[in-house]
């Protein structure tokens, strides 16, 4: 477990955004709900909020797209999938435990068994998840009924817990450990 202050956390996110598309939870002014927004410029927008509970959009939506071109027609010379470098790295900040665990179920369906969705697998392999603790319980929350905690215990590169002056950061896999070591 490590501590990072809020200023250096924003610097870390800026550095990570240089390798891919960065998405963060932002509080909608009208509804009060968290929505995932893409960050293209820094400093971070004022409505960024790493507190509360899960965002409206599910985490699986970043790997299991509703609409995605899978081929170009006609293509008499090629019958290949798009190359992996055509898919961007996606960095999602603030994923909650329930969404991360749901993503594990989707991973099982999409990447194991007789049929493997190759486009899903490429997008999923290029996804960097930064989990976050829930600081509130929503009316529809039920993680404790399933024996889970309101903080992620697996399935993330990094996990953050907001505390006074910054965040506690935990690496959850090899890529998370590499990020911590380099920063």
VEXMARVEX-972397 format. One line per 4 residues: number of its first residue (from 1); their letters; for each residue x, z, y of N, C-alpha, C. Coordinates in nm, 2 decimals. Each point is the difference from the previous one (the first is absolute). Layout:
N
NUM	a	X Z Y X Z Y X Z Y  ...
// end
This chain:
183
1	xxxx	0.09 0.00 -0.12 -0.09 0.00 0.12 0.09 0.00 0.12  -0.03 -0.08 0.10 0.07 -0.01 0.12 -0.09 0.01 0.12  0.05 0.03 0.12 -0.07 0.00 0.12 0.04 -0.11 0.09  -0.10 -0.07 0.07 0.03 -0.10 0.10 -0.09 0.02 0.12
5	xxxx	0.06 0.00 0.12 -0.08 0.03 0.11 -0.08 -0.13 0.03  -0.10 0.02 0.09 -0.10 -0.11 0.03 0.07 -0.12 0.06  0.10 0.02 0.09 0.07 -0.11 0.06 0.08 -0.08 -0.10  0.07 0.07 -0.09 0.08 -0.07 -0.10 -0.09 -0.06 -0.11
9	xxxx	-0.12 0.05 -0.02 -0.09 -0.06 -0.10 -0.05 -0.13 0.06  -0.03 -0.01 0.13 -0.03 -0.13 0.06 0.11 -0.10 -0.01  0.12 0.05 0.02 0.12 -0.09 -0.01 0.01 -0.05 -0.15  -0.03 0.08 -0.09 0.01 -0.04 -0.14 -0.11 -0.11 -0.03
13	xxxx	-0.12 0.02 0.05 -0.10 -0.10 -0.02 0.03 -0.13 0.07  0.07 0.01 0.12 0.04 -0.12 0.07 0.11 -0.07 -0.09  0.09 0.07 -0.06 0.10 -0.06 -0.08 -0.06 -0.06 -0.13  -0.10 0.07 -0.06 -0.07 -0.06 -0.12 -0.08 -0.12 0.04
17	xxxx	-0.05 -0.01 0.12 -0.08 -0.11 0.04 0.08 -0.13 0.01  0.13 0.02 0.01 0.09 -0.12 0.01 0.01 -0.07 -0.14  -0.04 0.06 -0.11 0.01 -0.06 -0.13 -0.14 -0.05 -0.05  -0.10 0.04 0.07 -0.14 -0.04 -0.04 -0.10 0.03 0.10
21	xxxx	-0.13 -0.01 -0.05 -0.11 0.02 0.08 -0.04 0.15 -0.01  -0.01 0.07 0.11 -0.02 0.14 0.01 -0.15 0.03 0.03  -0.07 0.09 -0.08 -0.13 0.03 0.02 -0.01 0.16 0.01  -0.08 0.05 0.10 -0.01 0.14 0.02 -0.15 0.04 0.02
25	xxxx	-0.04 0.12 -0.03 -0.13 0.04 0.03 -0.03 0.03 0.14  -0.10 -0.05 0.06 -0.04 0.02 0.14 -0.14 0.04 0.01  -0.03 0.10 0.09 -0.13 0.05 0.01 -0.08 -0.09 0.09  -0.12 -0.05 -0.05 -0.09 -0.08 0.08 -0.07 0.09 0.10
29	xxxx	0.01 -0.04 0.13 -0.06 0.08 0.11 -0.15 0.01 -0.01  -0.07 -0.10 -0.05 -0.14 0.00 -0.01 -0.05 0.08 -0.12  0.05 -0.03 -0.11 -0.05 0.07 -0.13 0.07 0.13 -0.03  0.13 0.02 0.05 0.07 0.11 -0.04 0.07 -0.01 -0.14
33	xxxx	-0.02 -0.11 -0.06 0.06 -0.02 -0.14 0.14 -0.06 0.01  0.08 0.02 -0.10 0.13 -0.06 -0.01 -0.01 -0.14 -0.06  0.06 -0.10 0.07 0.01 -0.13 -0.05 0.15 -0.04 0.00  0.03 -0.09 -0.09 0.14 -0.05 -0.01 0.03 -0.11 0.10
37	xxxx	0.10 0.02 0.08 0.03 -0.11 0.10 0.15 -0.04 -0.02  0.02 -0.13 0.02 0.13 -0.05 0.00 0.07 0.03 0.13  0.13 0.04 -0.01 0.08 0.03 0.12 0.10 -0.11 0.01  0.00 -0.06 0.12 0.09 -0.11 0.03 0.10 0.04 0.11
41	xxxx	-0.04 0.10 0.08 0.09 0.04 0.12 0.01 0.15 0.00  0.11 0.04 0.06 0.03 0.15 0.01 0.01 0.03 0.15  -0.03 0.12 0.05 -0.04 0.12 -0.08 -0.13 -0.02 -0.07  -0.03 0.09 -0.10 -0.12 0.00 -0.07 -0.12 0.01 0.09
45	xxxx	-0.11 -0.06 -0.03 -0.12 0.02 0.08 -0.05 0.14 0.01  -0.07 0.04 0.10 -0.04 0.14 0.02 -0.10 0.04 -0.11  -0.08 -0.09 -0.06 -0.10 0.05 -0.09 0.05 0.02 -0.14  0.13 -0.01 -0.03 0.06 0.02 -0.13 -0.03 0.15 -0.04
49	xxxx	-0.05 0.02 -0.12 -0.04 0.13 -0.04 0.04 0.02 -0.15  0.09 0.09 -0.03 0.04 0.02 -0.14 -0.07 0.13 -0.05  -0.09 0.05 0.07 -0.08 0.11 -0.05 -0.13 -0.04 -0.06  -0.09 0.09 -0.03 -0.13 -0.03 -0.06 0.01 -0.04 -0.14
53	xxxx	-0.09 -0.08 -0.05 -0.01 -0.05 -0.14 0.01 -0.15 0.00  -0.02 -0.06 -0.11 0.03 -0.14 -0.02 -0.07 -0.10 0.10  0.07 -0.11 0.01 -0.06 -0.10 0.09 -0.11 -0.08 -0.06  -0.08 -0.07 0.08 -0.11 -0.07 -0.06 0.04 -0.11 -0.09
57	xxxx	0.11 -0.07 0.03 0.04 -0.11 -0.09 0.08 0.06 -0.12  -0.03 -0.05 -0.12 0.07 0.05 -0.12 0.14 -0.06 0.00  0.10 0.07 -0.06 0.13 -0.04 -0.02 0.01 -0.13 -0.08  -0.08 -0.01 -0.10 0.00 -0.12 -0.09 -0.02 -0.13 0.07
61	xxxx	-0.06 0.00 0.12 -0.03 -0.12 0.08 0.13 -0.07 0.04  0.11 0.07 0.00 0.13 -0.06 0.04 0.06 -0.08 -0.11  -0.04 0.02 -0.13 0.06 -0.07 -0.11 -0.11 -0.09 -0.07  -0.12 0.04 0.01 -0.11 -0.07 -0.07 -0.09 -0.06 0.11
65	xxxx	0.05 -0.11 0.06 -0.06 -0.06 0.11 -0.14 -0.07 -0.04  -0.09 0.01 0.09 -0.13 -0.06 -0.02 0.01 -0.15 0.00  0.08 -0.05 0.09 0.02 -0.15 0.00 0.15 -0.02 0.01  0.05 -0.09 -0.08 0.14 -0.03 -0.01 0.02 -0.14 -0.06
69	xxxx	0.07 -0.09 0.07 0.02 -0.13 -0.07 0.09 0.02 -0.12  -0.04 -0.06 -0.11 0.08 0.01 -0.12 0.07 -0.13 -0.04  -0.04 -0.10 0.07 0.06 -0.14 -0.03 -0.04 -0.09 0.11  0.08 -0.11 0.01 -0.03 -0.10 0.10 -0.03 -0.13 -0.08
73	xxxx	-0.10 -0.07 0.05 -0.05 -0.11 -0.08 0.02 -0.13 0.09  0.04 -0.11 -0.04 0.06 -0.02 -0.13 0.15 0.03 0.00  0.05 0.04 -0.12 0.14 0.03 -0.01 0.05 -0.06 -0.13  0.02 -0.13 -0.01 0.04 -0.07 -0.12 0.14 0.04 -0.05
77	xxxx	0.09 0.04 0.10 0.14 0.03 -0.04 0.02 0.15 -0.04  -0.09 0.09 0.04 0.02 0.14 -0.03 -0.12 0.06 -0.06  0.03 0.09 -0.09 -0.11 0.08 -0.06 0.05 0.15 -0.01  0.07 0.04 0.11 0.06 0.13 0.01 -0.07 0.09 0.10
81	xxxx	0.01 0.13 -0.02 -0.05 0.09 0.09 0.09 0.00 0.13  -0.06 0.05 0.11 0.08 0.01 0.12 0.12 0.09 -0.02  0.11 -0.03 0.06 0.12 0.08 -0.01 -0.02 0.14 0.06  0.07 0.10 -0.06 -0.02 0.14 0.04 0.03 0.02 0.15
85	xxxx	0.10 -0.08 0.05 0.04 0.02 0.14 -0.10 -0.04 0.10  -0.11 -0.07 -0.05 -0.11 -0.04 0.09 -0.09 0.11 0.02  0.01 0.11 -0.08 -0.09 0.12 0.02 0.08 0.10 0.08  -0.07 0.05 0.10 0.07 0.10 0.08 0.01 0.14 -0.06
89	xxxx	0.10 0.08 0.03 0.01 0.14 -0.03 -0.11 0.07 0.08  -0.08 0.08 -0.06 -0.11 0.07 0.07 0.03 0.15 -0.01  0.01 0.06 0.12 0.03 0.15 0.01 -0.13 0.06 0.05  -0.06 0.09 -0.09 -0.12 0.07 0.04 0.03 0.15 0.02
93	xxxx	-0.03 0.05 0.12 0.03 0.14 0.03 -0.13 0.07 0.00  0.00 0.12 -0.06 -0.11 0.09 0.01 -0.10 -0.01 -0.12  0.04 -0.06 -0.11 -0.08 -0.02 -0.12 -0.03 0.14 -0.06  -0.12 0.03 -0.03 -0.04 0.13 -0.05 0.01 0.00 -0.15
97	xxxx	0.01 0.11 -0.06 0.01 0.02 -0.15 -0.11 -0.08 -0.08  -0.12 0.02 0.05 -0.11 -0.07 -0.08 0.02 -0.15 0.00  0.04 -0.06 0.11 0.02 -0.14 0.01 0.12 -0.04 -0.09  0.11 0.08 0.00 0.12 -0.03 -0.08 -0.04 0.00 -0.15
101	xxxx	-0.08 0.10 -0.04 -0.03 0.01 -0.14 -0.10 -0.11 -0.04  -0.09 -0.04 0.09 -0.09 -0.11 -0.03 0.08 -0.13 -0.02  0.11 -0.01 0.08 0.09 -0.12 0.00 0.06 0.00 -0.14  0.04 0.11 -0.06 0.06 0.00 -0.13 -0.10 -0.06 -0.11
105	xxxx	-0.13 0.03 0.02 -0.10 -0.06 -0.09 -0.01 -0.15 0.01  0.00 -0.04 0.13 0.00 -0.15 0.02 0.13 -0.06 -0.06  0.11 0.06 0.02 0.13 -0.05 -0.05 -0.01 -0.02 -0.15  -0.06 0.10 -0.07 -0.02 -0.01 -0.15 -0.08 -0.12 -0.04
109	xxxx	-0.11 -0.02 0.07 -0.09 -0.12 -0.03 0.07 -0.13 0.04  0.07 -0.01 0.11 0.06 -0.12 0.05 0.14 -0.04 -0.06  0.07 0.10 -0.05 0.14 -0.03 -0.05 0.03 0.04 -0.14  -0.10 0.04 -0.08 0.02 0.03 -0.14 -0.10 -0.07 -0.08
113	xxxx	0.03 -0.01 -0.13 -0.10 -0.07 -0.09 0.03 -0.15 -0.02  -0.10 -0.07 -0.04 0.01 -0.14 -0.03 0.01 -0.08 0.12  -0.07 0.04 0.11 0.01 -0.08 0.12 0.06 0.08 0.11  0.11 -0.06 0.06 0.06 0.06 0.11 -0.02 -0.09 0.12
117	xxxx	-0.05 0.06 0.11 -0.02 -0.08 0.12 0.13 -0.01 0.08  0.07 -0.12 -0.01 0.13 -0.01 0.06 0.00 0.02 0.15  -0.10 -0.05 0.07 0.00 0.02 0.15 -0.02 0.14 0.04  -0.08 0.08 -0.08 -0.02 0.14 0.03 0.14 0.07 -0.03
121	xxxx	0.06 -0.03 -0.11 0.13 0.07 -0.03 0.10 -0.03 0.10  0.01 -0.12 0.05 0.10 -0.03 0.11 -0.03 0.09 0.12  -0.13 0.00 0.05 -0.03 0.07 0.12 0.02 0.15 -0.03  -0.03 0.05 -0.11 0.01 0.14 -0.03 0.15 0.04 -0.01
125	xxxx	0.08 -0.08 -0.06 0.15 0.03 0.00 0.06 0.00 0.14  -0.06 -0.07 0.09 0.05 -0.01 0.14 -0.07 0.10 0.09  -0.06 0.10 -0.05 -0.08 0.10 0.07 0.08 0.13 0.01  0.02 0.05 0.12 0.07 0.13 0.01 -0.11 0.10 0.06
129	xxxx	-0.03 0.10 -0.08 -0.11 0.10 0.03 0.07 0.13 0.05  -0.05 0.04 0.12 0.04 0.13 0.06 -0.13 0.08 0.00  0.00 0.09 -0.10 -0.12 0.09 -0.01 0.00 0.11 0.11  -0.12 0.06 0.01 -0.02 0.11 0.10 -0.10 0.10 -0.06
133	xxxx	0.02 0.12 0.04 -0.09 0.11 -0.04 -0.13 -0.01 0.08  -0.11 0.03 -0.07 -0.13 0.01 0.07 0.00 0.14 0.07  -0.04 -0.01 0.13 -0.01 0.13 0.08 -0.14 0.04 0.02  -0.10 -0.08 -0.05 -0.14 0.03 0.01 -0.06 -0.04 -0.13
137	xxxx	-0.12 0.05 -0.02 -0.08 -0.04 -0.12 -0.12 -0.08 0.05  -0.02 -0.12 -0.04 -0.12 -0.07 0.03 -0.12 0.03 -0.08  -0.12 -0.04 0.04 -0.12 0.03 -0.07 0.00 -0.07 -0.14  0.08 -0.11 -0.01 0.00 -0.08 -0.13 0.13 0.03 -0.08
141	xxxx	0.08 0.10 0.04 0.12 0.03 -0.07 -0.03 0.08 -0.13  0.08 -0.03 -0.10 -0.02 0.07 -0.13 0.13 0.01 -0.08  0.12 0.00 0.07 0.12 0.00 -0.08 0.02 0.12 -0.08  -0.05 0.12 0.05 0.02 0.12 -0.08 -0.09 0.00 -0.13
145	xxxx	-0.11 -0.07 0.01 -0.09 -0.01 -0.12 0.07 -0.07 -0.11  0.09 -0.09 0.03 0.08 -0.08 -0.10 0.13 0.06 -0.04  0.02 0.12 0.05 0.13 0.07 -0.03 0.11 -0.04 0.09  -0.02 -0.08 0.10 0.10 -0.04 0.09 0.02 0.09 0.12
149	xxxx	0.10 -0.03 0.08 0.03 0.08 0.12 -0.03 -0.09 0.12  -0.01 0.06 0.12 -0.02 -0.08 0.12 0.13 -0.05 0.05  0.10 -0.02 -0.08 0.13 -0.06 0.04 0.05 -0.08 -0.13  0.07 -0.11 0.03 0.04 -0.08 -0.11 0.11 0.07 -0.08
153	xxxx	0.00 -0.02 -0.13 0.10 0.06 -0.09 0.08 -0.11 -0.07  -0.05 -0.12 0.01 0.07 -0.12 -0.06 -0.05 -0.13 0.06  0.07 -0.11 -0.03 -0.05 -0.13 0.04 0.04 -0.04 0.14  0.10 0.07 0.06 0.04 -0.03 0.14 0.15 -0.02 0.01
157	xxxx	0.04 -0.07 0.10 0.15 0.00 0.03 0.03 0.12 0.08  -0.07 0.03 0.10 0.01 0.12 0.08 -0.13 0.07 0.02  0.00 0.13 0.02 -0.12 0.07 0.03 0.03 0.09 0.12  -0.10 0.01 0.09 0.02 0.08 0.12 -0.10 0.10 0.01
161	xxxx	0.04 0.12 0.06 -0.10 0.10 0.03 0.03 0.04 0.15  -0.10 -0.01 0.08 0.01 0.03 0.14 0.01 0.15 0.02  0.11 0.04 0.08 0.02 0.14 0.04 0.03 0.00 0.14  0.02 0.11 0.06 0.03 0.02 0.14 0.13 -0.07 0.03
165	xxxx	0.00 -0.10 0.09 0.12 -0.07 0.05 0.04 -0.12 -0.09  -0.07 -0.02 -0.11 0.04 -0.12 -0.08 -0.06 0.00 -0.13  0.08 -0.04 -0.10 -0.06 -0.02 -0.14 0.10 0.05 -0.10  -0.05 0.06 -0.11 0.07 0.02 -0.12 0.00 -0.13 -0.08
169	xxxx	0.11 -0.05 -0.05 0.01 -0.13 -0.07 0.05 0.03 -0.14  -0.07 -0.06 -0.10 0.04 0.01 -0.14 0.02 -0.14 -0.05  0.11 -0.03 -0.07 0.01 -0.13 -0.07 -0.07 0.01 -0.14  -0.07 -0.11 -0.03 -0.07 0.00 -0.13 0.05 -0.10 -0.10
173	xxxx	0.09 -0.09 0.04 0.05 -0.09 -0.09 0.14 -0.05 0.05  0.06 -0.10 -0.07 0.13 -0.04 0.04 0.01 -0.06 0.14  -0.10 -0.08 0.03 0.00 -0.06 0.14 -0.02 0.10 0.11  -0.07 0.11 -0.03 -0.02 0.11 0.09 0.13 0.08 0.02
177	xxxx	0.07 0.02 -0.11 0.13 0.07 0.00 0.10 -0.08 0.08  0.00 -0.13 -0.01 0.09 -0.09 0.07 -0.03 0.01 0.15  -0.13 0.00 0.04 -0.04 0.01 0.14 0.05 0.13 0.06  -0.02 0.11 -0.07 0.05 0.13 0.04 0.15 0.00 0.02
181	xxx	0.07 -0.05 -0.10 0.15 0.00 0.00 0.05 -0.08 0.12  -0.06 -0.11 0.03 0.04 -0.09 0.10 -0.03 0.05 0.14  -0.10 0.09 0.01 -0.05 0.05 0.13 0.02 0.15 0.02
// end
